[in-house]
Structures are given as C-alpha cells and as structure tokens.
Amino acid sequence: MSRNTQTSALLRFSASVPASASVRLAAVSIIAMTALFGTAEAATAAPDTSPVIKASAQPPANPQPATPAERIVAVVNGDVISQADVENRGKLFALSTGLPVNPDVLARLRPQVTQQLIDERLRLQEEQRRKIVISDKQIAAAIDDIEKRNGMEPGALRRKLGDQGVALRTLIDQVRVQIGWGRVLRDELGDKLDVSDADVAEQLAQIKAQTGQPEYRVAEIFLPIEDPSKAAETQKFADTIIQQLRAGAPFGVVAAQFSQSQTALQGGDLGWLRTNQMDPQVASLVAEMPDGAVSNPIRVPGGITIVSRRGKREIGSDVATVLSLRQVFLPFSSPLNASAPTDQQKHQLEQAKLISASAHSCDAMEAANKAAGTVRPSDPGEVRFEGLAPPMKALLGSLQPGQATRPLVSSDGIGILMVCSRDQKNLAAPNKQDISNQLLNDRVELVSRQLVRDLRRRAVIDQRG
C-alpha cells in the first residue's frame, strides 16, 4: 500500500471517531461568556465607535415612509430600538437553538427579545454615563476567543452569522454591553469585592455542619418580570425556551443569550448548591429531578427561572480521578471529505503522526501546539475521568503519563492528547477560593438586579409594540 493510500485510509477511519474523542471543555456558545472580573481593563484611548441611534430632534423636510426594518419598536430615554434590531436578535436566538428562522418564529420571540433589548439599552446608557469605554480591540478579542474555544477558523463566526442573515453588529453589541456591565458592577460594588476571611469561615462552618447531606450542580436561565402585565408574555417565552432545550439546544448557549442573571456569562452555571442556597420552590424541584433534566418554568421573586440539574453529590465527599492533560490541535483549512482528503489534510496527518511518536512530555506537547498556531489551548484544564464519554475513557484509561495518543481526526482537524498526571481528589472538599467566589457571585447578582430595577424606574420608555 502506497504512503498516500495509507494516509487516505487513516483519514477515512479516523473521521468516524465520535466528536467526544476531541477534548473540548470550553462551553460551546456563539455568545461571549466573558468572566465578569476576568476582562481586561477597557482601553481609554480607543473611543467606542458603535453607533447609538438617537431619536431625531426634528423630522426631515420631506420624510419618506419607514421601511418595516426601520419601524420603531421602542424608544429608551431617546435611543431607538428598531424592528431590524429585534429581528436580528431573534434570528441569533433561533440560529443557536435550532429553531427555523421564519416569520412565525420571529413573531413568537418578538416580545421577549424586545424586552431584552430595552434592558440592554439601559445597561449601555449607564455604561456611557459612567464613561466606561469598551474598545473595538476588546470586542475583537472576545469574538476571536469564541472562535478559538469552539475550534473555529478566524472569521468563521462572521461567515456563519452572515450565511443565516444575522448582522455581525448584533453579536458585537451584545458582547460590548456584557463586558461593560461587568465594569459597572465592579464600580458599584467597590469594597464589597473583597470577601473577608470571617465571611469565608462562616460558610465553611455551615458546610461542615451539613457534611453528608446532598448538594446539586445547577444551571439557570432567569427571565425577569418587571411589569406584572408582561407576565404572560414572559411565561410564553419560557415555554419556547424549554421546548428548544428539550429538543437538544445547548443550555449554555440559550442562557448566555437570554438569561438576565449574571450567571449568563458562565452559561447559566450556578455551581454546587445546598438546598438552603436555593429558593424553596427551586430546591424541592431540583431534589426530585434526574441529572440532565430541564424544569418547567418556576416563579421566583422577580421573575421566572428555568433550571437544569447537572449533578448530585454528598457535601464534603466526592472522590474522583482527576486527569491533567495537554493537547495539540492541527487544523484543516477546509472541512474533511474522508474519501478525498486534500494535500493540506494529508500533510497535517503526517505532522500529527510525528508528534504522536516523538512527544514524550507535556512540555513537548505545549511546544508543538504553539508551533501549530494554538488554535485550541494546550491545557484544557483538569478533567474528571469518571465524567468522560466511554470512547474517551477507553482511550485515556490505558495511557501512562508522558504517552501521547494516536492522531484523532475530526472534520475540522487532528488532535493528539497526553496525560500529564492522574490523581485522586475529593472534589467536594471545602475550598476557600470557591467559597469566596460563590459569595462574590451572590453579591454581584443582587447588585445587578437592583441596579437594573432602578434604571427602569428612572427611565422614559416608549414601547410601540
């Protein structure tokens, strides 16, 4: 068998390996899940050049009839939200959840999308009032990070949105507000950003007192109800979300776009919670749900929440095998056709074979991934062995530290993995840093909801349907 024939055969075989054979631990989302306080400081030299549409002080001398896209849906303190804004955001939601992008679907989404855009505009105005500037460079870096974390080539996200008729500005505006709102909350919290040792010690004492009782990994999508007259619309939208989640839409994607909680920036993930940390009606439901289930809409103070249970364990006891990994990813310049691989794909396979045979340390894997362009991070973070899909468990279970896998071919490139260490850890052991982060998240969420309520009370909002 010739060298090229061998290469083609291996590409055809490897293309059938399930997607789970590639370690992709970053959340799959087309919305930036930028960590609240991990964002770089906003550059002050670069002005915010995104246009803010203002209500014109005087009409033009010869006004032309507005096109449907230009029709004004709402005016928020003088800033206009157009029908085009609503349709673009609705298309973005439909695209990420698998809904068909048609007039019926967009009409069903319109009320909640409009409300989200109103709240978003209020946040943007507060950011502008505080002279918080988010540079184009930060926006580009956030979108670039989305592409890298999801194994996409540079510019692929722009093309994906364009193919579906979604303006890139829709994503840019949402990312801009998310990053800027994090800065607002930092300013608002001030000294409260520092969690004291006494606060942590109090939480540790509570955890130790409840050792052996259950706790749950929970994710949420929170939809606020500021106006009781809008409750039915919010309920209807929650039903639409649940329908798509149960049809397979990624929870993190939907949460990032439509949850009005700060956990949206982490795909709705609330972390591990004890029953006394949840609203009573949520706690009783979560205790009965199987892992992976999505709840019906739950009325809670301030709105409606949708929750998903992701795990259950005993407080203080969760022993697991934890792997430290390194990965190398060699991207394809075009999607793989396993029966007719391109010269570039054949070349990447040969490179992957060399790396697999010659790399004997995690440092060598990091160097190889850097040489390949760092399309995906070399260190995907600690991995719980028991939580891996069966094919990946079989692949990594027999590896010794410093031993690389064979090349793992997918439609967009080739990966090689190496186990650096394999340790037994109690993942439920009280961790001061995790407790501090949870306390801070609670404070951030409370301040965010209070501030949005205050902004709405002071705003002049003309909603035109």
N, C-alpha and C positions, 0 to 999 in steps of 0.2 A: 504494500500500500504506500503510495507516494506521501510526502510530507504534507502537501496541500490537502490531499484526500483525508489524511488523519485529522488535520485541523478542522475541516468541514464537518467530519463525523462527530468530533468532540463538541463543536458548537451546537449541532443539532441535538445531541444528547443533553447537554447542559441547559439548553433553552427550556427543557421540560421540567427542570428543577423548580419547585414551587417558590413563590415570592418570599415565603418565610425563610428561605435559605439565605437571604440577604439581611444582615442585621441593620434595621432602620428603626432606631429607638426614638428619634425625634418625631413629634406629633405631625401627622400628615394634615396640612391645612393650607389653604390659599390665602389666609389672613395672617398677618404677622402676630405671633403670640409673644411679643416682646416682654421680657420680665420687667416688672414695674420699676424696680430700682436698679436694674442692670443696664439700662440705656445710657449711652454716652451722653455727656453734658451737651446741651444744644449749643451749636456754634452761634456766636453773636455777630460774626462778621457777615454771614450769608443771610440776606433777608428772605422771608417767607414769600415766595413768588406765586403761590397758588392763588387764583382769582377768587374773590368773595363777591358774589353777585349782590348788588345793593338795589333797593327799590329806587327807581329814578325819581329825582325831586320834581322834574317837570316832564310831561309827555312830549314826544317828538311832534313836530309841526304837522306831519302827515302820517299818523300812526297806521301801521299795517296790522291786519288781523294776526293774532298769535297762532303759531302752528301748535298742534297738540303737544309736541315735546316742550314748547316754550310756555305752556299754560302754567300759571302759578298755582301751586298746591297749598303752600303755606308761606307766611311772612313772619320771621322770628326776629323781633327787635330791628326790623328794617331789612334783614337779609332774606333773600328769596330762596325758596326751595321749589324747583320746577318739576313738572311731570317727567322730564328726562332724568332728573336726579333719582326720582322714585323708581322709574323703570330700570335704570342701570343697577341700582342696589338690589332690586327684586331679581334681576337676571343673575347677579352674582350669587345670591342665595340659591336660586333654582339650579344653577350650574354646579354648585358644590354639594348639593343634596340629591341630585339625580332627578329633580322634577323637570318635566318638559317646559321649555321656555315658550309659552304661548299666551295669548291674551287672557284666557280664563285663569290660568295660574297666577299671572301678574296681578290681575284684579283681586284675587283672593288674598294676595300678600300685601296689597297696597296699604291698608290701614295701619298695620304694624310697622311696615317699612317707613311710612311717613312719620310715625311717632318716634322711631329710632333716629331718623334724620333730624327731627326737631331737637331731641335731646343732644345729639351730636353737635348741632349748630350752637346750642347753648354752651356746651363744653368748649368749643372752638372760640367763641366770643370771650369766655372767661380767660382762656389762654392768651388771647390777644390783649385783653385788658391788663393782664399781668406782664405783658411784654415778653412772653415766652416764645422764643423763635425756634422752630424745628427746621433745620436746613434741608435743602434738596439732597445733600450728601448723605444725611442720616436716613432719609426716606429710601434712597437708592440702596444703601447698605442693608436696610431692613428687608427690602424685596429680594436683594441678592442672597440674603441669609435664608429666606423662604425657599428659593430655588436650590441652594446647596443642601439644605436639610432634607429636601424631598428628592434629591438626586436628579434635579433638572439642569439642563444646559443653560448658560447665561442667555437671557432673552426668551426662554421657553414659556415663562409665565405670561409675558406680554402677548406672545402669539396665541396662547391658549385662550386668553380672555378675548382677544381680537376675533378669533375664529367663532366665538359664541356671541359676538356683537356687544361685548361689555367693554365700556371705555376704561382704559387703564387708570384714568383720573379717579374712578370710583374706588379702586383699591388704594391709591395714593392718599386720597382724602381721609379714608378710614384709618390708615396707618398713622398719618400725621396727627389726628386727634388722639389716638390711643397713646402715642408717645408723649404728646404734650400734656394730656390729662395726668399721666404719671408724675410729671413735673409739678403740676398744680397741687396734687395731693402731697408731694414732698414738702412744698412750701406751707401747705395748710397744717400739716402735722407738726412741723418744727421739732421741738424737743421730744415729742411723743414718738419719734422714730427710734429713740433709744429705749429698748426694753431692759428694765432693771433686773439685777440678779435676784431681788426679792420676788419680782413677778414670776420669774422662771422657777424659783424654788417653790413657790406656792403651787404652780402647776405640777411640778414633779411630785409633790406630796399627794396631790389629788390622784395622779396616775398610779402611784404605788399603792394607794388605798383601794384602787379598783383592779389591781392585778388579778388576772384570771377571768375577768368579765369580757364580753365581746366588744370589739370596735370594728368599724367598717370603713372601707375606702369608697368615697362617694364623689361623684361629679354632678354639677348642677347647671341648669340653664334658668336664669332668673329673668322674668318679664314683669316690669313694674306696672302698677295700676295707679297712676296719679289722680285720674279723674274717674269716679265711680261710673259715670255714663259710658266709659270706654271698656268696662269690664267684659262685656260680651264679645267685643272685638278681640281683646287680648286672649280670652278663652278659646275663641275660634282659631286664632293664630297658633296657640299652644297645641291644639288638636292637629293642625297641619304639621307642625314640627315633629310631634310624636309619631305621626303616620310615617314620615320620612325616616326617622330614626329606626323605627321597627322594620323598615324596608331595607335598612343597611347603610343609611347615611352616617358618616363618622360623627360621633358625638362631639369630639373636639372641634371639628370644623364648624358645626352649627353653633356651638357655644361661643366660639371666637367671633362669629358674625352677629349674633342676636342676643346673647345673654347680656344683661345690663348690670351684671356684677363684675367686680374687678377680677374675679376668677376667670372671666372670659379670656384674659391674657395668657392663661395657662390651660386653655381648652376646657374650662369649667371644673378643673380638678380641685377638690377641697382637701385632698389628703385623707389621712386616717382620722376618723372622728369617733368619739364616745357618744353614747346616746344623749348625755346631758349637754353636748355641744350642738345639738340639732334642735330645730323646732319640734315640739312634741308630735305633731301630726306627721312630720317627715321621719322622725326616729322610729315610730311604730311601723311605718310602711317599709322602711329600709330593712328593719329586722326580719321581715317576712319575705322580702324579695330574694330571688336567686341571683347569683352573680351574673352580670351582663344584662339584666333586665332593665327596662326603661319604664318609669312610673307614668301614671296618668297625671294630669295637671293637679297640683296641690296648692290650695290657697294658703298663703302665709302673710304675715304682716308686710304690707307694702306692695303685694302683687301675687304672681303665680310662679311657682318653681316646678321644674321637671328634673328629676334626679335619676341617676343610674348607679347601681351598686357594682363596684369593681372588685370587691374582695371582702373577706371576713377573717378575723384572727382574734386570738386572745390577747388582752392587754398585757404587755410585758413578755410575751412568748411567741416568737415566730422565727424558728431556726431554719435557715436556708443555706444552700450552697451558692456562693456569690462568685461570679467569674469577672476577672479583669481581662479585657480583650483589646486587641489592636486590629485594625482593618486597613487594607489597601483597596482602592477602587479605581479601575481603569475604564473610563467612559467610552462609549461608542459615539461616533459623530452622527449616526443615524440609527433608527430602530433596527434590531436584528431580524433578518429573514434567515432562519436557520438552514434553509435549503440552499441559500445563495449568499453566504457571508461576503462582505466587502473586504478589500485588501486591508483597510484600516482595522476592521474587526479581527481579521486573521493575525495582524501584527500585535494587537492588544492581547490576544490569546497567547502568543508566543512569549510576550513580556510577562504575562501572568504566570506562565509555567516556570520561567526563570526565577521570578520572585518566590514562588512556592517552594522551589528546590533549594534556593540559596539563602533565604532569610531564616536565621536561627535565633533571633532575639526580637523583643518588642521595639527596641531602638531601631533595628534594621527595618522593621515594618513602618515605623513613623517616617524614616528617611525615604522609603520607597513611595509612600503615599504622598509625601511632599513633592517628590520628583514627578509624580503623576498629576500634580495640579491641585491636590487637596479638594477634590470635588465633594467628598464626604469627609467628616472629621476622622482622624486616625483613632481617636479614643471615643467610643460611643457611650462611655460611662459604665458603671457596674451593672452586670446582668444577673438576674436571678435564674439559676439553671432550671429550677422546677417550673418556671413560667414560660419556658421556651416551647415552641411547637415541636412535635415529635421528630420531624426530619432534622431540625437544628440540634435537638438533644442528642440524636444518634451521631451527628457529625462532630459535635464538640465534646461529647462524653468520653470518647476514646483518645482525645488529644492530650499529649503531655505538654507542660509549659515549654514554650520555645519552639513548638512544632506547628507549622503552617498547614492549612487545609489545601486541598486541590483547588484549582480555579472554579469559581461558582459563577456561571454565566446566566445573566438575565437579559431582558430585551434592550436595556439601556447601557449595559456594561458588564464588567467582570470584577468580582470581589475575591479577596483572599483574607482569611481570618486566622488569628493566632491567639491562643490562651496564654496570658501572662502569669496569672495566678488563679488558684481555686481555693476559696476559704469558706469555713463555716461561720456564719454570723447570726446573731439574734437581731433580726431587723426590727423587732418591736421594743428593744431596749430603749428606755428613755434617753433622748438625745437633746442636750441643752440647745443646740443650734436649731433643731427642728421645732422645739417648743417656742423659742424666741421668734422664729419665722411665723408660726401659727398665730401668736399673739399680735404680731405686727400686721399680718393679713387681716385679722379681725378689726383692728383699728382703722386700717385703710378702707375696708369695705364700709364701715359705719360712717366715716367721714365723707366718702364718695357719695353715698345715698343722701346724706343730709345736705351736702352742697348742691347736688342736682335738684333736690326739692326746693331749696332756697332760690336757685336760679330760675326755676319755673314760676315760683310765686312772684318774683320781681319782673318777669318777662312780659312783653306785649306780643302775644302770639295770635295771628290771624290765620286760622286754618280754614281753607276754602273747599275742602272735600276732594 
